[in-house]
Amino acid sequence: MQRVISVMEIKDLVGTELGVSKWMDVPQSRIDVFADATDDHQFIHVDPVRAAETPFGGTIAHGFLSLSMLSAMHTDAVPQVKEDHFGINYGFNKIRFMAPVPVDARIRGRFSLKDARLRGPGRMMTTYEVTIEIEGGKKPAMTATWLTIIQFDPKDWVET
């Protein structure tokens, strides 16, 4: 069950690991749907026969597919803020794709809170250090710094 915290508690969690998501499957069907959605049909992603001839030995997931799965991983791993009306992406810093994600691999996200600061009434920017791990892999698939905005009712923030 996902932990629920108050918006006031977020700053106390800076510098800590918030959680690790469950393993998520990356079958060829997921890769193909992503290829269709993004019009990125490079053969290393969608043609198992040709991809088998590459150093990868088979198809691999798009790096951006792994990146896009962070939202679901975040929901699974990071405490829910009870006053959160909604959250939005602010951006990424230093995205690095460290290792390919082979077809049928399982990946998960590891989240640490690097920073949390108010950005005006009812808005908090959070900065996460995120790592996408490949089950059984020696290197992570991806590392990044992810910035999000949590929108909440300003009356829920009381300085102590």
N, CA, C and O of each residue as an XYZ file, in Angstrom:
640
protein
N       0.847     -1.189      0.000
C       0.000      0.000      0.000
C       0.888      1.247      0.000
O       1.872      1.328      0.735
N       0.525      2.195     -0.825
C       1.314      3.417     -0.939
C       1.184      4.268      0.323
O       0.086      4.484      0.836
N       2.315      4.740      0.804
C       2.351      5.606      1.986
C       1.774      6.972      1.628
O       1.992      7.464      0.520
N       1.046      7.585      2.545
C       0.463      8.912      2.349
C       1.120      9.856      3.345
O       1.207      9.562      4.537
N       1.583     11.004      2.833
C       2.226     11.999      3.689
C       1.577     13.356      3.473
O       0.868     13.570      2.490
N       1.826     14.259      4.391
C       1.354     15.634      4.280
C       2.354     16.437      3.456
O       3.544     16.121      3.431
N       1.874     17.462      2.791
C       2.762     18.348      2.037
C       3.826     18.948      2.951
O       4.936     19.241      2.507
N       3.492     19.129      4.209
C       4.449     19.676      5.179
C       5.609     18.711      5.447
O       6.687     19.142      5.857
N       5.399     17.427      5.222
C       6.427     16.421      5.508
C       7.449     16.259      4.386
O       8.498     15.647      4.588
N       7.156     16.797      3.217
C       8.028     16.567      2.064
C       9.453     17.035      2.329
O      10.408     16.303      2.067
N       9.599     18.247      2.845
C      10.944     18.786      3.063
C      11.764     17.924      4.024
O      12.991     17.905      3.931
N      11.114     17.215      4.941
C      11.826     16.328      5.867
C      12.417     15.110      5.161
O      13.295     14.442      5.708
N      11.945     14.821      3.960
C      12.398     13.638      3.226
C      13.536     13.930      2.254
O      14.065     13.009      1.632
N      13.923     15.204      2.115
C      15.033     15.557      1.220
C      16.279     14.796      1.664
O      16.612     14.742      2.847
N      16.954     14.212      0.679
C      18.165     13.452      0.962
C      17.931     11.986      1.263
O      18.867     11.267      1.613
N      16.679     11.531      1.130
C      16.376     10.128      1.425
C      15.874      9.403      0.182
O      15.381     10.017     -0.764
N      16.012      8.085      0.210
C      15.392      7.270     -0.824
C      13.921      7.119     -0.459
O      13.585      6.700      0.649
N      13.051      7.465     -1.400
C      11.611      7.426     -1.145
C      11.005      6.057     -1.405
O      10.039      5.663     -0.752
N      11.570      5.345     -2.349
C      11.009      4.037     -2.638
C      11.498      3.467     -3.949
O      12.165      4.129     -4.744
N      11.138      2.207     -4.142
C      11.471      1.456     -5.346
C      10.164      0.868     -5.869
O       9.395      0.280     -5.108
N       9.917      1.025     -7.151
C       8.664      0.525     -7.730
C       8.708     -0.989     -7.910
O       9.752     -1.626     -7.779
N       7.552     -1.530     -8.210
C       7.480     -2.947     -8.570
C       8.147     -3.126     -9.937
O       8.328     -2.163    -10.682
N       8.502     -4.353    -10.249
C       9.049     -4.661    -11.570
C       7.942     -4.532    -12.615
O       6.802     -4.933    -12.384
N       8.300     -3.967    -13.764
C       7.350     -3.797    -14.865
C       7.894     -4.525    -16.092
O       9.080     -4.428    -16.406
N       7.025     -5.246    -16.776
C       7.415     -6.009    -17.960
C       7.547     -5.103    -19.176
O       6.819     -4.121    -19.327
N       8.502     -5.459    -20.045
C       8.702     -4.726    -21.296
C       8.650     -5.737    -22.455
O       9.680     -6.067    -23.042
N       7.445     -6.222    -22.774
C       7.303     -7.169    -23.882
C       7.341     -6.447    -25.234
O       7.235     -5.223    -25.300
N       7.491     -7.216    -26.293
C       7.526     -6.629    -27.636
C       6.247     -5.845    -27.920
O       6.292     -4.819    -28.598
N       5.117     -6.310    -27.414
C       3.853     -5.600    -27.672
C       3.895     -4.175    -27.119
O       3.377     -3.259    -27.758
N       4.490     -3.970    -25.963
C       4.604     -2.621    -25.385
C       5.537     -1.756    -26.246
O       5.256     -0.582    -26.488
N       6.636     -2.343    -26.699
C       7.586     -1.627    -27.561
C       6.901     -1.233    -28.864
O       7.067     -0.107    -29.334
N       6.132     -2.149    -29.453
C       5.446     -1.873    -30.720
C       4.414     -0.757    -30.580
O       4.314      0.111    -31.447
N       3.651     -0.777    -29.492
C       2.652      0.280    -29.266
C       3.350      1.633    -29.119
O       2.879      2.637    -29.654
N       4.469      1.660    -28.400
C       5.222      2.907    -28.247
C       5.769      3.367    -29.599
O       5.737      4.558    -29.908
N       6.265      2.437    -30.399
C       6.759      2.783    -31.738
C       5.652      3.417    -32.571
O       5.881      4.414    -33.256
N       4.455      2.844    -32.513
C       3.321      3.405    -33.253
C       2.942      4.786    -32.732
O       2.643      5.687    -33.516
N       2.952      4.956    -31.421
C       2.558      6.244    -30.829
C       3.548      7.352    -31.158
O       3.162      8.517    -31.257
N       4.819      7.003    -31.329
C       5.858      8.025    -31.534
C       6.402      8.056    -32.958
O       7.256      8.882    -33.279
N       5.915      7.166    -33.806
C       6.427      7.031    -35.178
C       7.926      6.749    -35.213
O       8.616      7.165    -36.143
N       8.424      6.053    -34.212
C       9.827      5.640    -34.172
C       9.868      4.132    -34.387
O       9.784      3.346    -33.443
N      10.000      3.752    -35.648
C       9.975      2.337    -36.021
C      11.359      1.828    -36.410
O      11.473      0.945    -37.260
N      12.403      2.366    -35.806
C      13.749      1.887    -36.094
C      13.797      0.375    -35.844
O      13.248     -0.126    -34.862
N      14.461     -0.329    -36.747
C      14.418     -1.794    -36.710
C      14.917     -2.390    -35.399
O      14.470     -3.474    -35.023
N      15.821     -1.730    -34.694
C      16.319     -2.300    -33.434
C      15.221     -2.406    -32.379
O      15.373     -3.100    -31.374
N      14.115     -1.708    -32.624
C      12.981     -1.764    -31.697
C      11.872     -2.708    -32.170
O      11.219     -3.353    -31.350
N      11.657     -2.793    -33.483
C      10.445     -3.467    -33.972
C      10.678     -4.658    -34.903
O       9.718     -5.337    -35.269
N      11.900     -4.923    -35.287
C      12.170     -6.032    -36.211
C      13.083     -7.060    -35.532
O      14.306     -6.924    -35.572
N      12.495     -8.082    -34.912
C      13.307     -9.061    -34.186
C      14.353     -9.772    -35.049
O      15.435    -10.093    -34.556
N      14.054    -10.020    -36.315
C      14.997    -10.728    -37.183
C      16.236     -9.873    -37.439
O      17.359    -10.338    -37.244
N      16.043     -8.641    -37.869
C      17.191     -7.753    -38.112
C      17.904     -7.397    -36.816
O      19.133     -7.340    -36.781
N      17.143     -7.157    -35.749
C      17.756     -6.780    -34.470
C      18.616     -7.912    -33.908
O      19.564     -7.657    -33.165
N      18.292     -9.163    -34.259
C      19.087    -10.302    -33.790
C      20.509    -10.250    -34.342
O      21.420    -10.839    -33.762
N      20.704     -9.554    -35.452
C      22.025     -9.444    -36.082
C      22.870     -8.327    -35.476
O      24.033     -8.170    -35.848
N      22.315     -7.558    -34.562
C      23.041     -6.448    -33.936
C      23.750     -6.936    -32.671
O      23.497     -8.048    -32.209
N      24.625     -6.117    -32.116
C      25.262     -6.494    -30.841
C      24.259     -6.707    -29.701
O      24.598     -7.322    -28.690
N      23.028     -6.203    -29.857
C      22.015     -6.381    -28.818
C      21.434     -7.796    -28.825
O      20.923     -8.259    -27.805
N      21.508     -8.480    -29.959
C      21.016     -9.850    -30.058
C      19.513     -9.976    -30.150
O      18.983    -11.088    -30.131
N      18.823     -8.873    -30.247
C      17.365     -8.862    -30.346
C      16.862     -7.440    -30.199
O      17.650     -6.502    -30.073
N      15.560     -7.285    -30.217
C      15.010     -5.936    -30.106
C      15.240     -5.378    -28.707
O      15.359     -6.109    -27.724
N      15.298     -4.057    -28.663
C      15.454     -3.334    -27.399
C      14.372     -2.268    -27.309
O      13.871     -1.782    -28.323
N      14.027     -1.920    -26.096
C      13.035     -0.858    -25.868
C      13.637      0.494    -26.226
O      14.844      0.700    -26.093
N      12.804      1.400    -26.674
C      13.216      2.784    -26.878
C      13.638      3.363    -25.527
O      13.010      3.083    -24.506
N      14.690      4.160    -25.521
C      15.063      4.844    -24.282
C      13.921      5.696    -23.763
O      13.683      5.773    -22.558
N      13.208      6.345    -24.699
C      12.106      7.205    -24.282
C      10.908      6.408    -23.758
O      10.092      6.945    -23.009
N      10.796      5.139    -24.144
C       9.761      4.289    -23.543
C      10.074      4.087    -22.061
O       9.203      4.241    -21.206
N      11.313      3.745    -21.773
C      11.706      3.584    -20.365
C      11.462      4.869    -19.593
O      10.924      4.845    -18.486
N      11.856      5.988    -20.179
C      11.660      7.293    -19.537
C      10.177      7.550    -19.264
O       9.813      8.033    -18.192
N       9.322      7.224    -20.240
C       7.888      7.493    -20.080
C       7.250      6.610    -19.012
O       6.192      6.952    -18.484
N       7.869      5.495    -18.692
C       7.323      4.603    -17.669
C       7.586      5.117    -16.257
O       7.078      4.559    -15.285
N       8.384      6.189    -16.144
C       8.664      6.756    -14.822
C       7.400      7.209    -14.093
O       7.321      7.093    -12.870
N       6.414      7.721    -14.822
C       5.188      8.187    -14.158
C       4.511      7.057    -13.386
O       4.119      7.236    -12.233
N       4.375      5.899    -14.019
C       3.759      4.753    -13.338
C       4.638      4.268    -12.193
O       4.137      3.896    -11.132
N       5.942      4.273    -12.409
C       6.867      3.852    -11.350
C       6.791      4.799    -10.159
O       6.818      4.369     -9.006
N       6.695      6.092    -10.451
C       6.586      7.115     -9.397
C       5.334      6.877     -8.557
O       5.386      6.906     -7.328
N       4.215      6.642     -9.228
C       2.955      6.396     -8.523
C       3.071      5.186     -7.605
O       2.493      5.165     -6.518
N       3.809      4.193     -8.040
C       3.962      2.969     -7.257
C       4.931      3.129     -6.087
O       4.726      2.530     -5.031
N       5.990      3.936     -6.261
C       7.094      3.951     -5.298
C       7.128      5.135     -4.342
O       7.607      5.006     -3.215
N       6.630      6.276     -4.774
C       6.803      7.520     -4.014
C       5.560      7.783     -3.162
O       4.440      7.589     -3.635
N       5.739      8.219     -1.925
C       4.572      8.513     -1.084
C       3.616      9.504     -1.757
O       4.041     10.453     -2.415
N       2.346      9.261     -1.578
C       1.315     10.156     -2.099
C       1.166     11.330     -1.140
O       1.145     11.156      0.078
N       1.062     12.530     -1.711
C       0.843     13.731     -0.891
C      -0.661     13.929     -0.781
O      -1.341     14.136     -1.786
N      -1.185     13.863      0.455
C      -2.643     13.872      0.622
C      -3.285     15.168      0.151
O      -4.445     15.157     -0.261
N      -2.568     16.280      0.201
C      -3.147     17.559     -0.233
C      -2.939     17.832     -1.723
O      -3.369     18.867     -2.231
N      -2.283     16.911     -2.421
C      -1.932     17.092     -3.832
C      -3.195     17.146     -4.690
O      -3.929     16.163     -4.792
N      -3.441     18.309     -5.309
C      -4.555     18.417     -6.256
C      -4.165     17.796     -7.587
O      -4.969     17.110     -8.219
N      -2.935     18.037     -8.010
C      -2.377     17.402     -9.203
C      -0.880     17.676     -9.245
O      -0.370     18.580     -8.582
N      -0.203     16.876    -10.035
C       1.225     17.071    -10.245
C       1.502     17.213    -11.725
O       0.798     16.638    -12.555
N       2.534     17.985    -12.059
C       2.911     18.159    -13.460
C       4.425     18.014    -13.600
O       5.184     18.258    -12.662
N       4.833     17.615    -14.785
C       6.255     17.567    -15.093
C       6.781     18.971    -15.276
O       6.123     19.805    -15.899
N       7.951     19.244    -14.747
C       8.630     20.516    -14.982
C       9.791     20.305    -15.944
O      10.123     21.189    -16.733
N      10.407     19.125    -15.873
C      11.477     18.816    -16.807
C      12.465     17.818    -16.235
O      12.283     17.276    -15.145
N      13.507     17.598    -17.002
C      14.570     16.677    -16.615
C      15.913     17.362    -16.782
O      16.096     18.211    -17.655
N      16.834     16.981    -15.940
C      18.231     17.364    -16.086
C      19.047     16.085    -16.208
O      18.760     15.087    -15.548
N      20.049     16.125    -17.045
C      21.046     15.053    -17.107
C      20.434     13.664    -17.255
O      20.690     12.788    -16.428
N      19.640     13.451    -18.285
C      19.143     12.107    -18.591
C      20.277     11.335    -19.259
O      20.907     11.824    -20.197
N      20.526     10.131    -18.767
C      21.549      9.276    -19.359
C      20.972      7.873    -19.543
O      20.440      7.276    -18.607
N      21.090      7.360    -20.777
C      20.679      5.991    -21.072
C      21.933      5.125    -20.989
O      22.777      5.148    -21.885
N      22.044      4.373    -19.919
C      23.281      3.662    -19.578
C      23.381      2.259    -20.183
O      24.477      1.793    -20.493
N      22.257      1.600    -20.349
C      22.254      0.237    -20.887
C      20.937      0.006    -21.616
O      19.901      0.527    -21.204
N      20.969     -0.779    -22.705
C      19.725     -1.066    -23.420
C      18.817     -1.980    -22.596
O      19.278     -2.805    -21.808
N      17.520     -1.806    -22.805
C      16.524     -2.671    -22.157
C      16.083     -3.703    -23.191
O      15.357     -3.363    -24.126
N      16.511     -4.963    -23.038
C      16.133     -5.978    -24.016
C      14.648     -6.327    -23.937
O      14.018     -6.210    -22.886
N      14.117     -6.750    -25.058
C      12.731     -7.196    -25.093
C      12.518     -8.253    -24.011
O      13.390     -9.086    -23.763
N      11.376     -8.210    -23.386
C      10.956     -9.126    -22.316
C      11.710     -8.936    -21.002
O      11.578     -9.756    -20.093
N      12.494     -7.871    -20.892
C      13.144     -7.553    -19.615
C      12.103     -7.008    -18.646
O      10.983     -6.674    -19.030
N      12.500     -6.929    -17.394
C      11.683     -6.272    -16.374
C      12.509     -5.126    -15.810
O      13.701     -5.266    -15.538
N      11.840     -3.984    -15.640
C      12.520     -2.796    -15.130
C      11.747     -2.234    -13.944
O      10.556     -2.491    -13.772
N      12.463     -1.459    -13.133
C      11.809     -0.785    -12.011
C      12.512      0.543    -11.775
O      13.645      0.754    -12.208
N      11.809      1.438    -11.073
C      12.358      2.753    -10.765
C      12.738      2.875     -9.307
O      12.042      2.377     -8.422
N      13.861      3.551     -9.066
C      14.339      3.846     -7.709
C      14.362      5.368     -7.591
O      14.946      6.050     -8.433
N      13.726      5.902     -6.542
C      13.520      7.340     -6.397
C      14.109      7.869     -5.096
O      13.812      7.360     -4.015
N      14.945      8.895     -5.210
C      15.451      9.631     -4.047
C      15.049     11.086     -4.210
O      15.057     11.614     -5.322
N      14.702     11.732     -3.116
C      14.309     13.140     -3.151
C      15.545     14.004     -2.916
O      16.139     13.987     -1.838
N      15.914     14.750     -3.938
C      17.104     15.606     -3.868
C      16.781     16.978     -3.301
O      17.589     17.559     -2.576
N      15.590     17.506     -3.632
C      15.227     18.851     -3.186
C      13.712     19.003     -3.223
O      13.027     18.322     -3.986
N      13.203     19.895     -2.401
C      11.782     20.268     -2.392
C      11.707     21.695     -1.899
O      12.172     22.011     -0.804
N      11.116     22.564     -2.720
C      11.014     23.965     -2.300
C       9.748     24.600     -2.860
O       9.282     24.257     -3.946
N       9.210     25.531     -2.092
C       8.015     26.252     -2.531
C       8.349     27.108     -3.741
O       9.420     27.709     -3.824
N       7.397     27.152     -4.690
C       7.531     27.968     -5.887
C       6.303     28.862     -6.025
O       5.699     28.949     -7.094
N       5.950     29.511     -4.950
C       4.759     30.348     -4.937
C       3.659     29.668     -4.153
O       3.790     28.504     -3.772
N       2.568     30.387     -3.907
C       1.469     29.832     -3.115
C       0.906     28.556     -3.749
O       0.506     28.548     -4.913
N       0.885     27.495     -2.971
C       0.269     26.260     -3.426
C       1.072     25.472     -4.440
O       0.533     24.568     -5.079
N       2.351     25.791     -4.605
C       3.173     25.076     -5.591
C       4.512     24.691     -4.964
O       5.219     25.531     -4.407
N       4.833     23.441     -5.064
C       6.128     22.972     -4.586
C       6.848     22.260     -5.720
O       6.271     21.394     -6.378
N       8.107     22.622     -5.951
C       8.923     21.906     -6.922
C       9.697     20.818     -6.189
O      10.344     21.069     -5.172
N       9.616     19.615     -6.723
C      10.379     18.502     -6.181
C      11.413     18.075     -7.213
O      11.146     18.075     -8.415
N      12.582     17.715     -6.736
C      13.657     17.240     -7.600
C      14.028     15.834     -7.144
O      14.449     15.622     -6.007
N      13.862     14.887     -8.050
C      14.151     13.483     -7.763
C      15.392     13.032     -8.516
O      15.601     13.418     -9.666
N      16.208     12.220     -7.872
C      17.234     11.444     -8.559
C      16.585     10.098     -8.833
O      16.170      9.401     -7.907
N      16.499      9.735    -10.110
C      15.822      8.493    -10.470
C      16.774      7.563    -11.216
O      17.634      7.996    -11.984
N      16.592      6.301    -10.966
C      17.356      5.264    -11.655
C      16.376      4.199    -12.106
O      15.545      3.737    -11.324
N      16.474      3.810    -13.371
C      15.700      2.671    -13.854
C      16.647      1.482    -13.910
O      17.654      1.497    -14.619
N      16.303      0.454    -13.147
C      17.113     -0.754    -13.054
C      16.518     -1.847    -13.934
O      15.302     -1.933    -14.108
N      17.399     -2.679    -14.485
C      16.995     -3.840    -15.274
C      17.192     -5.076    -14.395
O      18.274     -5.292    -13.850
N      16.155     -5.872    -14.263
C      16.270     -7.067    -13.426
C      17.434     -7.936    -13.919
O      17.469     -8.337    -15.083
N      18.379     -8.219    -13.026
C      19.543     -9.026    -13.369
C      20.632     -8.277    -14.118
O      21.658     -8.860    -14.467
N      20.418     -6.984    -14.369
C      21.398     -6.206    -15.123
C      22.531     -5.695    -14.254
O      22.366     -5.476    -13.053
N      23.690     -5.508    -14.884
C      24.849     -4.986    -14.158
C      24.833     -3.468    -14.080
O      25.333     -2.881    -13.121
N      24.253     -2.835    -15.099
C      24.186     -1.372    -15.131
C      22.730     -0.943    -15.202
O      21.886     -1.690    -15.697
N      22.427      0.257    -14.711
C      21.048      0.741    -14.855
C      20.736      1.051    -16.316
O      21.630      1.342    -17.110
N      19.471      0.984    -16.644
C      19.038      1.374    -17.983
C      19.146      2.879    -18.161
O      19.506      3.362    -19.234
N      18.830      3.623    -17.094
C      18.758      5.070    -17.203
C      18.935      5.712    -15.844
O      18.544      5.151    -14.820
N      19.528      6.895    -15.847
C      19.559      7.752    -14.662
C      19.143      9.147    -15.101
O      19.381      9.544    -16.242
N      18.526      9.882    -14.199
C      18.099     11.243    -14.527
C      17.782     12.013    -13.255
O      17.593     11.444    -12.180
N      17.733     13.307    -13.416
C      17.211     14.201    -12.388
C      15.876     14.702    -12.918
O      15.820     15.311    -13.986
N      14.805     14.450    -12.181
C      13.436     14.738    -12.630
C      12.839     15.804    -11.735
O      12.846     15.676    -10.511
N      12.322     16.858    -12.352
C      11.691     17.956    -11.624
C      10.189     17.921    -11.861
O       9.734     17.825    -13.001
N       9.424     18.001    -10.777
C       7.966     18.028    -10.877
C       7.423     19.173    -10.025
O       8.099     19.686     -9.134
N       6.204     19.550    -10.320
C       5.493     20.551     -9.521
C       4.295     19.867     -8.875
O       3.496     19.218     -9.551
N       4.183     20.018     -7.572
C       3.005     19.550     -6.838
C       2.129     20.769     -6.592
O       2.575     21.753     -6.003
N       0.891     20.702     -7.042
C      -0.067     21.787     -6.837
C      -0.971     21.412     -5.672
O      -1.568     20.335     -5.664
N      -1.072     22.302     -4.687
C      -1.914     22.035     -3.521
C      -2.577     23.333     -3.079
O      -2.207     24.412     -3.542
N      -3.538     23.230     -2.200
C      -4.217     24.403     -1.656
C      -3.252     25.110     -0.707
O      -2.771     24.486      0.238
N      -2.949     26.403     -0.929
C      -1.984     27.115     -0.077
C      -2.325     27.081      1.411
O      -1.427     27.187      2.246
N      -3.584     26.936      1.754
C      -3.947     26.908      3.180
C      -3.413     25.654      3.878
O      -3.384     25.589      5.107
N      -2.987     24.648      3.081
C      -2.436     23.424      3.662
C      -0.975     23.577      4.078
O      -0.425     22.673      4.707
N      -0.336     24.693      3.747
C       1.064     24.933      4.106
C       1.119     25.868      5.300
O       0.708     27.025      5.217
N       1.622     25.363      6.396
C       1.738     26.160      7.611
C       3.188     26.091      8.055
O       3.672     25.020      8.421
N       3.893     27.221      8.029
C       5.295     27.262      8.463
C       5.382     26.998      9.956
O       4.566     27.490     10.736
N       6.379     26.218     10.344
C       6.604     25.959     11.772
C       7.987     26.420     12.164
O       8.375     26.292     13.325
